[in-house]
Amino acid sequence: MTVQLVACVVVVCGCAYLGVLFSDSFRKRVRQLEEFCLVVKQLEYDIDFLNTPLGESLIRLSGMCEGGVRDVLKYVGNNLSGAGCVEMLGLWKKAFDRFEKELALTEDDKRIIFDFTKNLGCGDRTREKNNIKAAEMRLNAAREDAAVFAATNVKMYRGLGILAGIFIVIVLL
């Protein structure tokens, strides 16, 4: 009897943990989109006012971020030397592929960033500022959508984890 009770508690707790794990990926996505929004905004300042080289700026900005965003920025910043406009998108894609497990971004989120980086470093300041403004608007819209999605689904996934555990216990008993 005691063994069954312990097993039931372990199953329910394990399923609840999985629910929390899935729900945290929604919050992680919102946090990473916020970080990319800040990076884009800071890039505008670095390009427009400080005239900082892109590689230096990305490495510096990586220190302000955490997790996968930090790793992507650092990778691109370190490997940027000598990369031209044509190679820029490929470099970002390599970085995203390399750190994919640490990122919680959807394909649409990645597409926004890739569209932005496609033209990054390829034009004059006015063109760069327009590219940055467009990316900033799209990233903010994606962040708001992700925040709404997270707000509605975090509780649901946590509850589903607990309910799944209870259901498994009932079925096994």
N, C-alpha and C positions, 0 to 999 in steps of 0.2 A: 504494500500500500504506500509506504513512504517513498519507494523507488518510483512508483507511478506518479506520485505528486511532484517529486523533483523533476522527472522527465517532462511533465506537463508545464511546469514553470520554465524549464529551459527552452521548450519549444515556443511558448508564448513570448518569452524575452528575446529569443533569436529572431522571431518574425517581427517583433516590435522594432528591434535594432535594424532590420532590413528596411522597414518602413521609414525610419529616421534617416537611414543612409540615402535612400532614394529622394526623400524630401530635401535633404541638404544639397543635393545637386542642383535643385532649382534656385536655392539661395546663392550657391556658388556662382551660377550663371549670372545672376543679377550683379553680384559683387565684381565679377570679371568685366562685365560690360561697363560698369561704373569706372573701373580702372582704365579701360580703353578710352572712355570718354575723356577722362582727365589727361591721359597721354596725348590724345589728339589736340586738346585745348592747349596743353603746354608746348606741343610741337609748333603750334601757330605762333606762340610767343617767342620761342627759340628761333624760328625762321624769320619772323618779321622784325623783331627788335634786337635780339642778341646776335643774329647771324651765325649761330652755332652750327658746325657741321652735323649732318644727320646722324652719323655713327656715334659721335660724342653725346649728342642729345639723347639718343635711345639708351645708351649705357647709363647715363645719369638718371633718366626716367625709370630705368629698371630698378633702381634703388628705392624708388617711391612705391613700388608695387610688390605684390607677394605671389608666391606659387607659380602657376603656369604662365601668367602674364609677365612676371619678372623674367622667367627663363626665356620666353619668346623674344622679349625686347633685348635681353643681353646677347642672345644668340645672333639676332639680326645685327645689332650694333657691332659686335665683334667681327662678324663676317662681311660687313658692308664695304670695307676698304677695297676699292677697285671695282666694285659692282656698279654697273651702269643702270640706267632706267629699265633696260630690257631684262636684266637679271633680277631686278628688285622683287617682282612678284614671285619668282621661283624661290628666292631666298626666304620670303615670308611663308610660302607653302611648306618648304622644308622644315622651318621652325615649328609650324603648327603640327606637322606630321610627327616631328621628333618629340614634342611635348603634349601629344594628343590626350594622354591619360590624365594629365593634370588640368586640362581645360574642360569646362562644362558648356562650351559654346555649341550652338546648333549650326547646321550648314548655312542657314540664312545669315547668322551672325558672322560667320567666317567670310561669307561672300561680301558683306559690307566692308570688312577690313581688307579683303583682297582687292576690291574695287578701289578703295582708298590708296592702297600701296602700289597699285598698278601705275599711278601717275605721280607718286611721291618722288620728289627729287628730280623731276623731268622738266620743270618749267620755271618761269620767272616767279617772283614773289606774289604777284597778283593771281596767277594761275594756281600757285600752291595754296594761297589763302582761300580761294574758291573751292578747291578740292577738300581742304580741311573743313570748311563750313558745311559742305555737303555731307561729309563723313560724320561730322559732329551731330548734325540733325538726324541722320539715319541711325546712328548709334544711340542717341537719346530716345528715339522712338522705339528701338528694339529693347532698350533697357526698361522703358515704361511698360511695354508689353510683357516682358519677362517678370517684372515686379508684380503685375496684375495676375499673371499665371501662377507665380509662386504663392501669392497671398491666398489664392483659391485652392491650390493643390497641396500645399505643405501639410495642412491639417488632415486632408483626405488620405494622403499616403501614410501618415503616422497612424491614423485610425484603421486603415486597411491592413497595415502590418499587424496590429494587435488583433483585429478580427480574423485575419488569416490564421494566426497562431491559435486562437480559440477554436476556430473551425477544425483545424488539424487535430487538436486535442480531442474534440468531440468525436470526430471520425475514428480516431485510433482507439478510443475507449469503447 
